[in-house]
Amino acid sequence: MRVQILLIFSFVLIFSTVTAQNPIIQTYFTADPAPMVCNDTVYLYTSHDEDNTVDNFFTMYDWRCYSTTDMVNWTDHGAVASLEKDVAWVNKKNGAWAVQCIERNGKYYLYVPIHGAGISVLVADSPYGPFKEPLGKQLVDSEDLWKDIDPTVFIDDDGQAWMYWGNPSVWYVKLNEDMISYDKSIGKNGIVAVDMVPESFGKSVRKDGTPCTKYVEGPWFYKRNNLYYLIYAANGVPESIGYSTSTSPTGPWKYQGLIMERYPKLSFTNHAGIIDYKGNSYFFYHNEALPNGGGFRRSTCLEQFEYNADGTIPSIIPTEEGIKTSLENLNPYKRTEAETIAWSEGVKTESGSNGVYVTKINNGDYLKIRSVDFAKGAKKFEATATSVTGGKIEVRVDAKDGALVGVCEITNTGGADVWKTFTTNVNKVKGIHDLYFVFVGNNGELFNFDYWKFSK
């Protein structure tokens, strides 16, 4: 008990004393993080909790995508699929729960659960979509569609693909090479129910006293160094994150323990994703720490960790600090999308004819971009924006109230859909800095912000 109290105290202390980097997305409530490493880039697919809930329950209409190459600045690619637009066979708008994307032979397969209606699969030629449904029906249509949630997909070294899913138990199918069908010769019409025993998923007891395992939902399936891992939400509500391992993709599984305990500011659900990227290991999860957050308004977070020598996963404590060091520095002399963000306050993003842009900008809002390498110095700054009221971008370094290196004035562009580029000279800034854009003005929503660039 003493150790647990110290851990909780340390967690609260961390939240109160360091600069926030968790949650990693602040413009929307995002949950159920599903990272994918492809072409030297991390793509992060998330479910999306709406700002306003319906009937005080999960209100989830679409799935979003973000990307990074440095693990600290995340580029928003908007909603890449939605129930209403992209899942033709289901006559419902709400219920876009935990998702995962995987690439095969240049195609991208997005496995999407629809609460109470099974699991579907969408396909695209790009990780950003547009994703289209090839089947016109569920991929998985089991006896109890309400249990068919949280798909996780993995392609083994021999090319065989597998999909696990499920609450309160776990099932799997052996996917065919086309990734949109599965082998019907195994299990019950192709669906195999995993044996839910304490040796595989830990021992627990329900509130009514009946025995059960620790497994609840949200499986994440992958392989590392010839060992298969199944990560999952555990221990009921509020959920922990536990895991099991196997030497085979189909088990038997061996329970290994908990990765993340229940901590303050975590939501009553949790959902993990794990990747290795550029020689580092990363653990994704969600909490409810953003303003107005809660159990139905969750936010994606990220921690770096190291496996133990035997391949087991250490206990991971959620922090507000998140990732301490960028994997690479951002080049400010190339066009950078305004929606590439390490941290923000007040703003949103939207999609339009010119792609995703930053909007809902009011006086005092700001963006932070980490680890920007100005090298020998920048002399000019440009920003593309649209506005009917106007405002200013204060360009600062190292803090929101850090050194002011320039002010870019955004004037009326002649319409909310008319984009113009504005420039200003800046005090010569050299070396590597965190970059802040602080927005200033007096007329409500000031302008929309598309992209920026410095010049030497």
N, C-alpha and C positions, 0 to 999 in steps of 0.2 A: 504493500500500500504506500509506503514511504517513497519507493522508486516512482510509482505512478504519479503521486502528488508532485514530485520534483519535475517529472517530465511535463506535466500540465503547466506548472509554473514557468518552466523554461519556454514553453510554447507561447504563453501569454506575454512573457517578457520579450520574446522575439517580435511578436506582433506590434509591440509598443515602442520599439527602439530602433528599427531599421527602416530603410527606404523600401517601400512596397514594390514588388515585382510580381507577386501573386495576388489575385488571379491574373493570368497572362492576357486575358481578353477582358476589356472593361466597357466596350461600347454596346455589348449585348450580354444577356445572361446565356451562357453556354454550358452544356453538361455532357456527360458520357463521352469523354475525349477518346478519339480513335486515331492515333498517329500512324502514318505510312511513310516509310523511307523509299524514295524513288528518284532516280537520276540526280543523286547528290543533294536532294532537297527533302525536307520534312514537310509533309502535307498533314494537316490536322483537321479531321472531320468531327463535327460536334452536332449533338441535338441542340435545340434552341428553345429555352423557356421564355415565353412572352412576358413583357413587363407587367401586363395585367392578366391575372388568372381568371378562368371561368369556373364558377362553383368551387373556388378554393381547391383546385386540383391541378395536375399537370396540364398545361396548356401549350401544346407543341405542334406547330404547323409545318415546319421545314427543317432542312439540315444545312449547316454552314461549313465553309472550308477556309482554312488559313494556311499560310506557308512560311517557312523560314529556312535560312542556311546558317544562321548564327545562334539560334536558340534563345535569343533575347528580343529581337524585333520581329513582329508577326504581321504579315500582309494579309489583309481581309479580302477574300474573293467573293464575298456575299453568300446568299442562299443558292446552293447548287442543285437542290431538288426540293420539292414540296409534295405533300399528299394531294392537294387540290389540283395541281397542274400536271404532275408526273406519274401518278399511280391511278391509271384510268379505271381499273376494275373495282376500286373501293370507293363507295359513296360517302366519304367523310373527310373532314378538314383537319380535325384534331387527332392526335395519337402518334405523332412522328417521334418515336422513341429511339433508343441507342442504336447507332449505325456503325458500319465499318466498310472501308474501301480497300481494294487490293488490285494490283496491276498484273495482267498476264498477256503476253504477246502484243503489247501495244494498246490493249483495251483496259479500261478501268471499270471494275465491277463494284457497285455500291449496294451492299446488303442492308435492307431497311426493314425494321419491324413496324407493324401498324397495330397499335394496341387493340386487342380483341379481334384481329383479322389476319394473323399469321405473319409470315416473312416474305418479302418480295425482293427482287433483284433488278437494279437499273444498270445500264451500260452506257459508256461514253468513250470518245476517242481522246479525251483530255482529262486530266485530274480535276479540272475546273468545270467539267460538263460541256454542253448540256447532257444530262443523263436521261436516257429514254428506257422505257420498260419493254423488253422484248417478248414477254410471255402473255401479258394481258390477264394474269391470274397470279395466285400465290406460288412461290417456289416451294414453300413448306406449308402443307395443309394437313395438319395432324388432327387428332380427335378432339383436342382442346386448344383452340387457337389463342385463348387468353394466356396460355403458358408459353406461347411461341414469341419470345422477345429476346433482345440482346444477342444478335448473331455475331460470331467471331470467326474469321476465315484465315486459313494458313495453307500455303503451298509448300510441300515438303521437298527435300533435295532430289527425290526421284520423280518430281513433277506431279505427284498425287496431291490433290487439294481436299481439305476437310473443312466442314463447318460445324461448330458447336453452338448451342444456344440453350436458353431455358430458365424458368422460374416456376416452381421451387426446386425442380430437379434439373438435370442436364442431359441433353440428347445430342447426337451427331449424325451427319450424313457424309457419305463419300462422294464428293462432287465429281462429275464427269469433266473432261477436258474443256468442254464448252463453257463451264462455270455457271451455267443457267439450268442445269439438270443434275440429277444424282443417280447413283447406282441403286436400283430397286431390289437387287438380289440379296441384300443383307438386312438384318433386323426385321422390323415389321414394315413391309413395303418400302424398305430403304432407310427407315428411321430406327436408330439404335438408342435404346435407353441405357444410360450409364448406371451401373450398380451403385446406389447411394448408401455406402457403408462408412462407418467411422474411420476405418483404416485409410480410406481414400479421401475423405473430406472433413475429418474431425468429428468429435462427439459433442452433441448439444442436446438441449431439452426444450420443447415448446412450452408456452405459457400454461397449457393444460396438463403438463407433466409428461407427455408422450415423448419418447426419444426421437431424435432426428440428427442430421449432420449439420455442420456449420455453413455449408453452401446455401446461398440464397438466390443469386442472380448475377447478371453482368459478367459472363466468362470472357477471358482474353487468352487466346491460344497462340503459342509460338514455340520455337525450338532454338536452343542455344547450346553449342558444344555437345551435340548428340543427346541432349536432355530436353524432353518436352515439358512445357510449363502450362498450367491452367490457373490463371489468376481470376479471382471472383469476389464479389461482395459476400460478406459472411456475417454470421451472428445475429441475423434479424435486424430490427430497427431499434436504435440507429445502427447503421451498418459499419463493420470493419472491412478491411481487405485481407483475404487469406489466399493461400495458394497450395497447389499440389503438383507433383512431378511424376513423370513416367519415362521409361526407356522406349515406349511405343506410342504412336499417335492415337491409339485406341485404348490405352491403359494396359494393365491395371494402374490406377493412380495411387500415389502415396501422399498423405497429408503432411505438409511441411510446417505449418504454423501461420501466424498473422504477419503481414507486412506493415499495415497501417492500422493502428488502434483507433478508437473513437476519441476525438479531440474537440475542444471548443472551436466554433466557427465552421466545422464540417457540417454538411446537411445530414438529414436522417437517412438519405441514400448516399452511396458512393459508387464510383465506377472507374476502374483503372485501365490504363494502357501502358505498355512497356516497349521501348525500342533501344537498340544500340545505334549510335550515329557518330561518325568521325572519332571512333575510339572511346566514346563515353556512353554510359547507360543512363536512361531517363525514365522517370516514373510520372505518369499523368494521372490526375484524379480531379474531383471537383469539390467545392465547398460552397458556403453561402455568405461569404465575407464582404461582398460588394454592398454599397448603400442600397437599401430596400431589398436586399437578398433574403432568401429563406429557403425552405424545403422544396418549394416549387419555383424558385428563382435562383438557380445555381450557377457556379462560375468555375471555369477550367483553371487548374493549377498545375505546377510542374516542379519536380525536384530531381536533382542529379544524385546518383548513388553508385556504389561499387559492389559487385557480387562478391560473396565470400569465396575463398579458394576452392571449396567443394561445390560451387555452383548455387548454393542456397542464397536467398535474398535477405539482407539485413532488415531490421526494423527501421522504418522511415517515418520521421516526424514531420508533419506539415509545417511549413514556415511561410511568413510573409515575404521573406527575402528572396526565395526562389533561386534562380540560376545566378551565380555570382559573377561569372566571367563569360563574355561573348566569345564564340568560337572564331570569329573573324571580324574585322572592322568594316564599317559601312563606308563606301566611297561616295562622298557628297557631290562629286563632279559628274555623276551620272544621274539621269532622271530617277527620282525616287517617288513612289506613290505616297500621297499624304496618308493613306490608310495603312502604311507600314509603321507600326506603333509598338513601343515597349511599354508605355504607360500613358493613360489619358484620363482627363476628368471633364465631364460635362457633355462631350460630343457623342454623336452617333455616326454610323456610316449608312449610305444608301447606294443603290445601283441605278444607273441611268444609261443613256445612249453612249456615253464615253467611258462606261465601266463603273467601278466602285469609287466613291469619293467620300470625304468627311463632311458632315453636315450638322445641323442643330448647334452651331457655334455661337456662343454668347460671351459677353464680357467676363473675363477671368478664367475661361476654359483654357486648356492647354494640351499639347502633345509632347511626349518625350521620346527621343530616339537615342538608343545607347551606342556607345563605342563608334563614334563618327571620326574618321581619320582625315583631318584637313591638311595633312602633310606640311608643306612649307607655307601654306596660307591661302585663304580665300579672300577675294576682293568684292565679289558681287553675289547677290542672292536673287533668285527669281521664283515666283509662285504663280500657278495658274488657278484662277478662282472665278466664281460667278456671284454677283451680288446686286441687290436693288437698294440696299441701305448703306453698305460700306463699313469699313473698320480697319484695323491694323493688325499686323503680325509682328510682335516683338521677337526678335531672334536672340536667344540667350544661350549660354553654355554652362553646364555643370549643375545648374539648379533652376527652379522656376523663377527665382529672384536672383539668379546668377548674373554674370557680366553681360551687359547689353551690347551686342556687336552690330545691331542694325534694326531698323524699323521699316517694314514694307507696308505701304498704304494700299488698301484695296478700295477702289471707288466703284460707283455704280457702273455695271457693265452693259446696261440697257435691257436687262431681263434675266430671270432666274435660270434660263437655259443658254445664256450667252456667256461663253467662257473666254477670258482674256488673261494674258500673262503680264504680271507686274514685276518690276525689278527695283532694286535698291543697292546702293553701295554698302559694304559692311566693313567694320574695323577688321584689319587683317588678323585672323585667328589661325593659329598653328597647332599642329599635333592632334592628339586623340582626346575628344571630349564627348560627354553626353550633350545632346542638342535639345533645346526646348523651344517650341513655338507657343508663345503666350498670346492669346487673342484679346484685343482691346476694342471697345466701342460702346455706344450708348443706346442703340436702337433695337433691342431684342436680338433676334437671330441676325448675325452680321453678314455672313457669306458662306458659300460652299468652297471647299478646298480640294483640288484634284491631285496636283503633284508639285514638286519643288526640285531645285537644283542650285548648286553654287558654281561659280566660275573663278578661275585664278586671275 
